[in-house]
Amino acid sequence: MKTADFDYELPPELIAQTPHVPRDECRMLVLHRATGQLEDRIFRDIVDCLRPGDLLVANETRVLPARLLGQKRGTGGAAEVFLLREAQGPEPRTNTVAFWEALVRPGKRLKPGTGAVVDFAAPDGSIALSAEVADWVPDAQKGERLVRLSTGLPSLDEALHLAGKAPLPPYIRDYAGDEELYQTVYAQRESSAAAPTAGLHFTPELITACKAKGVGWETVELEVGLDTFRVVDEEDAESHAMHTERYTVPERTVRAILRTKEAGGRVVAVGTTSVRSLESACRDADGAFCSLQPKERAATSLFLLPGSPFHVVDALITNFHVPRSTLMMLVSAFATREQIMAAYAHAINERYRLLSFGDAMFIE
């Protein structure tokens, strides 16, 4: 299976640079897998596409203010630390000290063993947070460092919210709007380096309308990492080493899924991160199918390619994805590669807005 099979020409002018306001008035391309038929609709029409007895399952993680722009202590040179995930370090975690795996720039000047420290300012100019480059991350793919975060404020959480910014994808340039529009309206615990963007289209009113129709609503957590959106470099897609992310599927969500299936309803995943959570929760350590089980911050490196079975998810709400990405492969596994390529060609021809701030697809 060639990575080039999941490539397409992405017109730069169609990459959405701002979120749609109101959220639920963006466009939605509906793909009927049984026939290959495509429909152009508005996202709030999702209520009409759902049936009483269906169950929506969304990823409720919130995006961390993980992008830190500061100055190297001693030289004053500009530096950036991008927090990826909290890690164990040589000291116990406290309210004011913690260790994180991170990407840093400039990498050549922020090496472990050199005493490199970067300071990050609060809006009033005072130092809110500092990051010491403590060590290399073992088996790192992109030169990740282990950094020691510390603050003189009462908590790291307060310091991060004073000094950090939401890490928008690199293809969104110069966005200066409300960062809250890069969060879903139902987001809870801050644990992701990127937004589960399929959920950005929901409003509280739309969720209420879905429930009023008899559609259930449950949540999972998947701590979205940057590798989710990375382009696959290998020529052979199957040789790609899938990244690992942590996910949680609560017992209440498992019970709701089982009730839905027994009653003949559909499980509708809101986003590819919800798909990975649900499909991981019904596989054992070797990837073999087992009964759906609750999970608490379990690790998954599930890689869904055409030919992969789906045991839980019956329909999918998603955005349009970067060419040659694992997400293109996942949606091509859920539908077919030919259907997805035809849908993307249609969306481009009809001038849909693409990628994270862009329009939606409903694949049923």
Secondary structure by P-SEA (a helix, b strand, c coil): ccccccccccccccccccccccccccbbbbbcccccbbbbbccccccccccccbbbbbbcccccccbbbbbcccccccbbbbbcbbbbccccccccccccccccccccccccccbbbbbbbccccccccccccccccccccccccbbbbbcccccaaaaaaacccccccccccccccccccccccccccccccccccccccccaaaaaaaaaabbbbbbcccccccccccccccccccccbbbbbbbbbcaaaaaaaaaaaaaccccccccaaaaaaaaaaacccccccccbbbbcccccccccccccccccccbbbbcccccccaaaaaaaaaccaaaaaaaaaaaaaaccccccccbbbbcc
